[in-house]
Amino acid sequence: MKMVFVVYSRAADYDVMDAIRRSGIKGYTKVEKACGEGMETEPKLQTHTWPGENCVLFLALQDEDMPSVLEVIRAIKKDHPRSGIKAFVLPMEQIV
């Protein structure tokens, strides 16, 4: 199993969540109002100087589901090049 950690601009939230639902993923954890700074977009720090915020999704997936989910994320990234969407794939040893 793998844990996919997805970070993206709040501005793309509707499209990201719609694509995730359409891909058949039913379980996820979503964190809103995340702050941060990446390499491709302006910082999103919820301040007057650096307004904006990110959302974070945690997706626990079977290995066989990874290619289709990553393809969905690549498509969103292509449609929203300024959303700063990034997906990090981490090993997941067990669920308790």
N, C-alpha and C positions, 0 to 999 in steps of 0.2 A: 504494500500500500504506500501511497504517497500523500503528502499534504501540500496542496498548492496554496500559496500565500499571494494574493492579488491586491495590488495597490493601484488606485486610479483617482482621477479628479472627480469631485462630487458632481461637476457639470455633466459628466457622462453616466451618472448613476442609473438613470432610467434605461438607457440602451444596454448597459452592462447587465443589469438584473434581468431584463427581457431576454437577452441572448443566453444567459445562464439557465433561465427557466425553460426556454425553447430547446436547449441542449439535453434536457431530461434530468438535470441535477436537481434533486429535491432537498438535500441536506447541505447546509452551509452555516457559517457564523459570520455575521457582518458587523463591523465596527465603523461607526460614522464619526465625523469630526476629527479625523486623524490629521496631525500636522506633519510636515516633512519637507525635505528638499531633495530633489533628484538631479540627474544630469541633463535631462532633455527639456525640462520646463522650469518656469519660475517657482520659487519656494511658495508653499501654501502653509502659512503659519497663523492664520486667523488674526492678523494684526492690521492696522491701518497701512503700514508700509508693505506688508506681504499678505494681502487678503486671500481668501479661498481656503478650501479644506479638501481633504482626501477621504476616501472610503477604503476599507480593507475587507477582503473576503478571505475566509479560511475554508478550503474545500478538501475534505478527506475522501480520497478516490482509490478505487482499485486500479492496478497497473494497466489493465486493458482499457480503462476509460480515459487514460491520460491523453492519447493522441487526439481524440475528438474534442476534448475540453481545451487543449492547447491551441487547436485550430480555431475554435470559437474566440479565444482570447486574441489570437493573431488577427482575426477578421475585425474585431472591435478596435484593435490598435490601428489597423489600416483606415477604418472609418473615422476614428477620432485621434489623429496624430498628435494633437496638443493636449490630450487627456493625461499623458504621463503614465499610461497603463503599463504595469510590469507584473510578470508572474514569476514567482520563485518556487521551484519544486524541491521539496524536502523529503527525506526518507521518514516513514512513519512505521515504527516497529510494532506497536500494538495499541488497541483501543480498550479501555477498561470501563 
